[in-house]
Amino acid sequence: MQIKAKKSLGQNFLIDKNIINKIVTIANIQSNDNILEIGPGTGNLTESIINKKPKNIFVIEKDENLANLLSKRFKNQINIINKDILKISEHLISNDELIVFGNLPYNISTQILSKWITSNYNKKWYKSLILMFQKEVADRILAKTNSKNYGRLTILSNWKLDVKKIFDISAYCFSPKPKVESSLLVFTPKKKYFEINDAKNLEMITRVFFNQRRKKIKNSFNKIFSDSKYFAEKLNLDLNLRPQNLSPSTYYLITKQYENLRS
C-alpha cells in the first residue's frame, strides 16, 4: 500500500535508520518494559522498538490508512489505538508505567506536551518521554530566563520534568522533507516538584503574563491580584520587571499565592 503523508496531520515520516537506531538505544529497553509510540506513521521506529523485545508495545495512530498498514505489517506484535492523541486518557492504556516515543506532529506537538504536563491524573503513567519536536519548539522548552525563547512552554515543561536535549535531526532524515530541523528531547519526571493544586492555574498565570510579554509585570499582577503591590512585596518582586525576567520557580510561587487566595 502506497501511503502519502497528510499535510493536515503534520505527517513527516522518519526514514533515517541510523537516527532511528540511536533514538531506540537511548531508552535502553528491557524485556519487562512497556512502550507507547505516538504517531508511528509507516512503522520504521516501531520495527526498531520491536527488535528490542519489550513486554508490550502500544501505538497511537489517528490516520486510519496508516493504522491498517501497521496492522498488516506487524500483526499481533503491537497494540494499535486508532484514535486522536488529544482525546485519549493515556493513564488507562497500561497498568505499568510506559516509555513513550513520539515523532510528534509539528502542528500539535505543544498541545500534546501541555496536555500531559497539566493533566490532573493521580497516577504517574510514564517512566520517560523521548520526543521529537521542531527545533524552534525544543529551543523554547530548553530556554533560560531572560532569553528571547523563554516563555510559557519553558515554565510548564520544567515544572514536573527534567529535560535533556540529545541531538538535532536534519530535515533530510524525514519523508517528506520538512522545511525545518528537529530536535530530540528526553523528559524524566522529577522526584520533587513545586506543589500546585491545579496545573490549569499555572497555565492561566503564564498566559496572562506572556500575553503582555513586552510590558512590565505590574499590568499582569493587577489582573491577577486585587492588591498587586502587597503580593509583589510578599514575593519580593520588582513590578517594573518584564515576564521573561522571572524564573520558573517565581511563576510557581505566584500560582500558589493565587490558589491560596481562592481556597
QUIPEUR-V178099 format. One record per backbone hydrogen bond with DSSP energy under -1.0 kcal/mol. CO is the residue of the C=O (numbers start at 1). NH is the residue of the N-H. If there is no record, write none. Layout:
co=(CO/CO)
nh=(NH/NH)
//
This chain:
co=(6/7/13/16/17/18/19/20/21/22/25/30/33/33/34/35/36/37/38/40/43/44/45/46/47/49/50/56/57/58/59/60/63/64/65/66/67/68/69/70/71/74/79/81/81/84/85/88/89/90/98/98/99/100/101/102/102/105/108/109/110/111/112/113/114/125/128/129/130/131/133/134/135/136/137/138/144/151/152/153/154/156/160/162/164/167/169/170/171/173/173/175/181/182/183/184/185/186/187/188/198/199/200/201/202/203/204/205/206/207/209/212/216/217/218/219/220/221/227/228/229/230/231/232/238/239/241/242/243/244/247/248/249/250/251/252/253/254/255/256/257/258/259)
nh=(11/10/175/20/21/22/23/24/25/26/28/33/55/56/99/58/101/60/103/43/47/48/49/50/51/52/53/35/79/37/81/39/67/68/69/70/71/72/73/74/75/77/59/61/83/87/88/90/92/93/127/128/36/130/38/104/132/108/112/113/114/115/116/117/118/98/100/187/102/185/183/138/139/140/141/142/147/155/156/157/158/159/190/188/186/184/182/173/174/15/16/13/135/169/133/166/131/164/129/162/201/203/204/205/206/207/208/209/210/211/212/215/219/221/222/223/224/225/231/232/233/234/235/237/241/218/217/245/246/146/251/252/253/254/255/256/257/258/259/260/261/262/263)
//
